[in-house]
Amino acid sequence: MDINSLLGTMLGADSLAGISQATGASQQEVGSVLSAALPSLLNGLSQQADNEETAAGFDIALADHAKVDTSNVASFMNGVDLDDGAKILGHLFGGNTQAQTQQIAQQTGVSAAQSGSILSAAAPLLMSLLGQQTSNDNSGLATSLLLKMLLKNVDIGSLAGLLLGAASTNTAAPSQQTTIPLTPQAQQKPQGGGLLSLLRKIFG
């Protein structure tokens, strides 16, 4: 499992464009909200995997979402289920979706309603990507343990600061607001290199 690949896809050009189209938000707004929310979402994933009461159900949910094809992110986002995304957020935010969304809105300047829509569109993609990575692992380890291994060296607090800082430095020009090239797909458009460098410092 590769956190660089996961974040690269979530923050890549196709994801930003697809979520923008699905929600009516600008790509700049999508990028800002995702940068602010991903650390909390990753923390929620970790808690779901670490809790004996939720780990089994979480494994099943990941397996179900792994069946959805994400090879074409634009196509995936075209059919994204926002209601499913809202349910995912409820689990990852521990039932505090409204409070978390309001906090993200305050951090980014994007309305709470728009932030909620963006996250509801992004959550199924996050679950599908994680599900596919765990289903492709041949170690025989449980999904919950694989996820712990993925996140064990991630400092969520530092990641939050770096993502938000990089998002704020990439607001000068529209061409720099739409791409964070961590994946081969995203590298076709070389903007947003500041975040790439920061993530490499963490995970390299």
Sequence and secondary structure as in RCSB ss.txt:
>XXXX:A:sequence
MDINSLLGTMLGADSLAGISQATGASQQEVGSVLSAALPSLLNGLSQQADNEETAAGFDIALADHAKVDTSNVAS
FMNGVDLDDGAKILGHLFGGNTQAQTQQIAQQTGVSAAQSGSILSAAAPLLMSLLGQQTSNDNSGLATSLLLKML
LKNVDIGSLAGLLLGAASTNTAAPSQQTTIPLTPQAQQKPQGGGLLSLLRKIFG
>XXXX:A:secstr
  HHHHHHHHTSHHHHHHHHHHH   HHHHHHHHHHHHHHHHHHHHHHHH HHHHHHHHHHHHHHHTS  SSHHH
HHHT  HHHHHHHHHHHTTT HHHHHHHHHHHHS  HHHHHHHHHHHHHHHHHHHHHHHHT  S   HHHHHHHH
HTT  HHHHHHHHHHHHHHT SSGGGSS    STTGGGS   HHHHHHHHHHH 
